[in-house]
Amino acid sequence: MSLSRDTFGNRAKEQDELEKKLSSFEKYIQSTFAEFIGTALFTFVACLAVSSRDVLSIAFAEGLCIALLCAAFVNISGGHFNPALSFAAAICGAINPILAVLYFVAQTCGAMVGASFVKAVILGDSYHILKGGANQFRGLGVPYDPYDSFHHLNVTPVTAIVVEAILSCLIFTVYLQANIDKKSRSSMGPMAYGFALIVAIISGFHVSGGSFNPARSFGPAVPSGYWDQHYIYWAGPYVGALVSGVMYRLILGDGKKRLIMRD
C-alpha cells in the first residue's frame, strides 16, 4: 500500500516538474522565438515595400503584415514585434520585465536578420539608393523623391520626435485596448493593430519617415550603414510607449491592471 502511494507521489511530482518545464518553455523560449521570427518577417516586408516609393503601398504592406503576424502569434507572445510596444506592455503588467528584455533582444536581432535578407535580394546601386529600406527623416526640406517638391516640409528633428511619439501612442493605445484589456479586447485586435499602423504611416511618413518601431529602423540601418537622425526612431516611440502605458495603467486598464480604483 505504501509502495503504491510512493509510486503515485513520484508520478505526481514528475508531472508537476514536466508542467513547470513546459510552462517555462512556452512563457520564455517559445514566445521569444515568436517575437524573433515575427520581427524578422515584418522587417523584411517593410524594407522591401520601400522599393515601391509609394506611401500607400508602404503603409498597407506594413500594416497588413503586422496584422497577420499578430493574429498568428498573439496567443503565443502577444504579437508585438516592436520593442517600444513591449515596453508599454511591461508598464501595463501584461508581460514581466525579464520577458520584455528577452523580447528586446529577439526583436532587434530579428530585425537585423530580416533587413540582411533584403540586402541579399536587392543588389548593387538599387540597394544603396533605397538605403536598404531604412527610415528617412523628411524634414529640413529633404524630399522623399527629388522630383516631388510638394513634400519639402520644413520640420526639425524635434518635430519628428513629437510626431513619432504621438502616432506611436496612437498605435500602442489601440493595441493595448484591443488585445490586452479584458473589457475591450476582441478577435479583431490584431487587425486593429495593423490598421492603426497604416493610419500612422500615412500621417507621419513625409515628416519622420513613419517608423514607430525602433527595431524596424535599427534592422536596416546596420547592413545599409544609414544612421542619419536615427535617434528619432528610438526617442519618439519610447516616449509614446511611456505615455500609452501610463495612461492604461492609471486610468484605461481593466480592474485588475489599473492602479486607480482597482478591483
VENPE-V618193 format. One record per residue. N is the residue number from 1. RES is the residue in one small letter. PSI is psi in whole degrees, 0 to 359 (NA if undefined). OMEGA is omega in degrees with one decimal (* if undefined). D_LAST is the distance of its C-alpha to the last C-alpha in Angstrom with 1 decimal. Layout:
n = {N:N}
res = {RES:RES}
psi = {PSI:PSI}
omega = {OMEGA:OMEGA}
d_last = {D_LAST:D_LAST}
This chain:
n = {1:2:3:4:5:6:7:8:9:10:11:12:13:14:15:16:17:18:19:20:21:22:23:24:25:26:27:28:29:30:31:32:33:34:35:36:37:38:39:40:41:42:43:44:45:46:47:48:49:50:51:52:53:54:55:56:57:58:59:60:61:62:63:64:65:66:67:68:69:70:71:72:73:74:75:76:77:78:79:80:81:82:83:84:85:86:87:88:89:90:91:92:93:94:95:96:97:98:99:100:101:102:103:104:105:106:107:108:109:110:111:112:113:114:115:116:117:118:119:120:121:122:123:124:125:126:127:128:129:130:131:132:133:134:135:136:137:138:139:140:141:142:143:144:145:146:147:148:149:150:151:152:153:154:155:156:157:158:159:160:161:162:163:164:165:166:167:168:169:170:171:172:173:174:175:176:177:178:179:180:181:182:183:184:185:186:187:188:189:190:191:192:193:194:195:196:197:198:199:200:201:202:203:204:205:206:207:208:209:210:211:212:213:214:215:216:217:218:219:220:221:222:223:224:225:226:227:228:229:230:231:232:233:234:235:236:237:238:239:240:241:242:243:244:245:246:247:248:249:250:251:252:253:254:255:256:257:258:259:260:261:262:263}
res = {m:s:l:s:r:d:t:f:g:n:r:a:k:e:q:d:e:l:e:k:k:l:s:s:f:e:k:y:i:q:s:t:f:a:e:f:i:g:t:a:l:f:t:f:v:a:c:l:a:v:s:s:r:d:v:l:s:i:a:f:a:e:g:l:c:i:a:l:l:c:a:a:f:v:n:i:s:g:g:h:f:n:p:a:l:s:f:a:a:a:i:c:g:a:i:n:p:i:l:a:v:l:y:f:v:a:q:t:c:g:a:m:v:g:a:s:f:v:k:a:v:i:l:g:d:s:y:h:i:l:k:g:g:a:n:q:f:r:g:l:g:v:p:y:d:p:y:d:s:f:h:h:l:n:v:t:p:v:t:a:i:v:v:e:a:i:l:s:c:l:i:f:t:v:y:l:q:a:n:i:d:k:k:s:r:s:s:m:g:p:m:a:y:g:f:a:l:i:v:a:i:i:s:g:f:h:v:s:g:g:s:f:n:p:a:r:s:f:g:p:a:v:p:s:g:y:w:d:q:h:y:i:y:w:a:g:p:y:v:g:a:l:v:s:g:v:m:y:r:l:i:l:g:d:g:k:k:r:l:i:m:r:d}
psi = {315:328:317:324:318:319:315:319:320:319:318:320:318:321:319:318:320:318:322:317:317:319:317:321:312:323:321:306:308:315:321:319:323:319:323:305:323:317:323:314:318:315:320:312:315:317:321:324:334:334:341:335:32:125:316:319:317:314:313:325:313:315:314:324:314:326:316:316:321:317:324:324:2:327:359:307:349:341:51:297:31:114:330:321:321:325:316:319:325:320:321:345:10:327:157:162:324:316:324:320:316:319:319:312:314:318:317:320:318:320:320:321:313:317:328:324:327:318:331:334:338:112:159:221:329:318:317:327:319:353:36:13:11:151:140:128:128:358:186:35:13:112:161:321:128:341:0:87:341:330:26:81:135:80:157:167:325:318:319:321:318:316:314:320:313:313:329:320:320:308:313:324:317:315:311:317:324:342:339:316:129:331:325:354:151:175:344:5:311:323:321:319:315:316:330:321:320:311:316:318:315:320:319:359:314:5:300:343:351:62:287:15:104:324:319:328:321:319:301:339:329:303:333:338:15:105:13:128:35:332:335:321:1:313:310:304:324:326:315:321:319:314:311:321:317:318:316:315:324:319:310:342:164:173:332:334:327:155:338:128:50:160:NA}
omega = {179.8:178.7:179.5:177.3:178.4:178.7:178.7:179.8:178.3:178.4:178.9:179.3:177.5:178.5:178.0:179.2:178.3:179.2:177.8:178.2:179.2:178.9:178.7:178.4:-178.2:-175.9:-173.6:-173.4:-178.0:-178.0:179.1:177.4:177.7:178.2:178.1:-175.8:178.6:179.1:177.2:-179.9:179.9:-178.8:177.4:179.7:-177.1:-178.9:176.6:-177.8:179.6:-179.9:177.9:-179.2:178.8:-173.4:-178.7:178.8:179.0:-177.7:-177.8:177.1:-179.2:-176.7:179.8:177.9:-179.0:178.2:-179.8:-179.9:178.0:178.0:-178.7:-171.0:-173.9:-179.7:177.0:-175.6:-171.8:177.7:-178.5:-177.3:-175.3:-177.6:177.3:176.7:176.8:175.5:177.5:179.2:177.6:176.6:-178.5:-176.6:-180.0:174.1:180.0:-177.0:179.2:179.3:178.3:178.1:177.7:177.4:-179.6:179.7:-178.5:-177.2:179.8:177.2:177.9:179.3:177.8:178.5:179.5:179.6:177.9:175.8:175.7:178.3:-179.8:-176.3:175.8:-168.6:169.6:-175.4:-179.5:-180.0:-177.4:176.5:178.9:-176.1:176.4:-177.0:-179.0:174.9:-177.6:176.4:-174.7:-173.6:179.9:177.8:179.3:-177.9:174.2:179.9:-177.0:178.9:-175.7:-175.9:-177.7:-173.9:173.1:-175.8:178.7:177.2:-176.8:175.0:177.8:176.5:179.6:177.2:178.7:178.8:178.0:-178.6:-177.5:-178.0:173.3:176.8:176.3:-178.1:-174.5:177.0:177.1:180.0:-176.0:-178.6:-173.9:-174.6:-175.7:-174.0:-176.9:-177.4:-170.3:-178.2:-178.5:178.1:178.3:-178.2:177.9:178.3:177.2:176.8:-179.6:-178.9:174.0:177.3:177.5:-179.9:-177.9:-179.7:179.1:-177.6:-170.4:-173.1:-174.5:174.5:-174.1:-172.8:173.3:179.8:-178.5:-175.6:-178.3:-179.7:-180.0:178.0:-177.9:-176.6:-178.8:179.4:-177.7:-179.4:-177.4:-177.1:-178.9:-176.1:-176.6:179.8:-175.6:-178.5:178.7:-171.4:169.7:-176.9:-176.3:-179.2:-179.2:173.3:177.1:178.5:179.0:-179.0:-178.1:179.2:179.6:177.7:-179.8:-175.8:-176.2:-168.3:-167.5:-174.6:176.8:-171.7:-178.5:-175.1:-176.9:-177.1:-179.6:177.9:-179.4:-179.7:*}
d_last = {47.7:46.3:47.3:45.3:42.3:42.8:43.2:40.0:38.1:39.5:38.7:35.1:34.9:36.6:34.1:31.2:32.9:33.7:30.1:29.0:31.8:30.9:27.3:28.5:31.1:28.7:26.1:28.6:32.1:31.6:28.9:31.0:34.1:32.5:31.7:35.3:37.0:34.9:35.5:39.1:39.5:37.7:39.8:43.0:42.3:41.3:44.4:46.8:45.5:46.8:50.3:49.9:49.9:48.1:44.6:43.5:44.7:42.8:39.6:39.6:40.7:37.8:35.2:36.2:36.6:33.1:31.8:33.9:33.0:29.3:29.6:31.6:29.4:25.8:24.9:26.9:26.1:24.0:27.3:27.2:30.9:30.2:29.5:28.0:25.5:24.8:24.2:21.7:19.9:20.0:18.4:15.5:15.1:16.7:19.7:20.6:23.3:26.1:25.7:25.7:29.0:30.4:29.6:31.3:34.4:34.5:34.0:36.7:39.1:38.5:39.3:42.5:43.5:43.0:44.8:47.7:48.3:48.7:51.4:53.0:53.3:54.2:57.3:59.4:59.3:56.9:54.2:55.0:55.2:51.6:50.6:49.1:46.5:44.9:43.0:45.4:44.8:46.6:46.9:49.9:52.0:51.5:51.6:50.2:53.7:56.8:58.2:55.0:55.6:52.8:50.1:51.6:48.5:48.8:45.5:44.8:42.8:40.3:39.9:39.4:36.6:34.9:35.4:34.1:31.0:30.2:30.9:29.1:26.0:26.6:27.0:24.0:21.6:23.0:22.6:19.0:18.0:20.4:20.1:16.9:14.1:12.9:13.2:16.6:18.4:21.6:24.9:26.3:24.2:27.2:29.5:27.3:27.4:31.2:31.9:30.0:32.3:35.3:34.5:34.0:37.3:39.3:38.1:38.5:41.3:44.2:42.5:40.9:41.8:38.5:36.9:33.1:33.3:34.9:35.9:37.7:39.6:40.3:41.6:44.6:45.3:46.3:49.1:50.2:50.3:49.0:46.8:47.4:44.5:42.3:39.9:38.7:37.0:35.0:34.2:33.1:30.7:29.1:28.6:27.1:24.8:23.6:23.0:21.2:19.0:18.1:17.4:15.0:13.3:13.0:12.8:13.5:11.2:8.6:4.8:5.9:8.9:8.8:9.4:9.3:6.7:3.8:0.0}
